[in-house]
Amino acid sequence: MTYQRTQLGITILIIMGLALGFILVADHIEEQGIPGWIYAVMIAISILFSTLTIKVSNAHISWFFGPYFWRKKLLLKDIASIKKVRNKWYCGFGIRLQSTGCLYNVSGLTAVQLMLKDGTHISLGTHDADNLINVIETQMSSNGV
């Protein structure tokens, strides 16, 4: 059994679109000549964090942003427990370092938190939390983990 879901980063795209629009309007009103690199950086961020894809296979779970940006892989045998969590709005989007581990999120507040055997936590933002948890638990039990 394999699982793959890609979540569109609607929140990030809206925020970056509004910011880009604001800069364009400000540049037009002030006629200051905003450097082109600012636009390039904003567009690059929008592309890199436009989606979050999560994959589960027989032995591991992997995730990445946009076009294979910031790829991570974790063996299922390293997971101690899993739970569905609701992030606070101020936790933000993208890659966030939290006190117990990392949050990878592009949209929404729901995430699957993986508690690892070494004590760290990894939270993966998803709109499909229940199904993702079910697939991970099924793969872990079928592998004897």
N, C-alpha and C positions, 0 to 999 in steps of 0.2 A: 504494500500500500504506500503510495506517495501522495503528498499534499503540496499544493502550490497556490498561493493567493497573492495578488498584487493589489495593494490599497493605494488609491489615488490621493495625493496630498493636497486636497482641496484647500485646507486652511493655509498651508504654506503658499500655495499659488495665489490665493486671494490677498494675503498679506504682502507678498512680493509685487503683485500687480498694482495694489494700492500705493505702495511705496514708489514704484516706478512711475506711476501716474502723477504722484505728488511732485516728484523730482522733475518730470517733464513740464508740468504746469509752472513750477517755481522757476525753472530755467527759461521758460517762455516769457514770464512776467518780468523777471529780473535781468534777463539777457546777459547772464554772467558767463555762459559757455561752460556748462558742466562737462568735465573731462569724460571722454568716451569710455575709459576703463571702468568708471563707476557703473555705467550701463552694462558693460560686459560682465562685471562681477555679479551684478544682480540677476542677469539672465543665466549665468552659469549656476548660481545657487538655486535658482528656480528649477533648472533642468536636473541638477544633481539630487535634489531633495523632492522631486515631483512625485515619486512613488516609493513604497516600501514593499519588497517582495519577501515572503517567508516560504521556505521549502522544508518539508520534513520527508526524510527517506528512512530506510531500514535502520541505519546506524547513527544518523546525525540530523541536526536542524541547522539550517543556514538562512541568512538574511542579508539583504543589500538594498541600498537606495538607488533610485534612478537607473542609469545604464551601468549596472554592476559597480557602483561606487560604494566604497567602505564595506566590502564583503567580509562577513564573519561566519564562522562555522563552529558548532559545538557538538561534541559526542553526546548521544542520549544517555550513555552510562554515567556521565558527569552530573546529571540532574538528580537532585535529592527529592524535590517536590515541585508542584506546579499549582498556581492558582490564578483566578481571574481577579484583576484589580481595576480600580477606577482612579486614574491620575487626577491630581488637582490641576486646574486650568493654568496655574503659574508654573507647572513643571515644564511647559514649553514643547517645542517640536524640533525635530532633527535628532542630533545625538546629544544627550544630556547626562552628565556625570552626577549621580545622586550619592547620598551618604553610604548606601549599601551596594551600589553597582551602577549600571548604565541603563538608560532608557533610550530606545530607538523608536521614534514616532513621527508620523507625517500628518496625521489628522485624527481628531476625536480624542476622547479621554479614556477609552477602554483599552486595557492591555493584558497580556498574559505574562505573569511574572514567573521566571524560572529561578528557583532557589538551587544553587549549585552545592555540591558536596564540600567545596572549600569555603562555604559561607557567603559568597558573593551572590548578588541578584542581578538578573538581566530581565528587563521588561521590554516586551515587543508590542508596540501599538497595533491594534487590529480591530476590525469591525466583525470579525468572525471568531471571537475568543472561545466560545463553547466548543465549536467544531475543532479548532486548533488544539485545545486541551485534550479532547477526545482522541484525536489522531496521535498526539504525542504519547498519551497513556497507553493506547493500543499498541503502538510500535515498541514502547518500552516493555510491556508485558510479553509481547510475542518474542522479544529478544532476550527475555529472562533478566531484564534489568530491574 
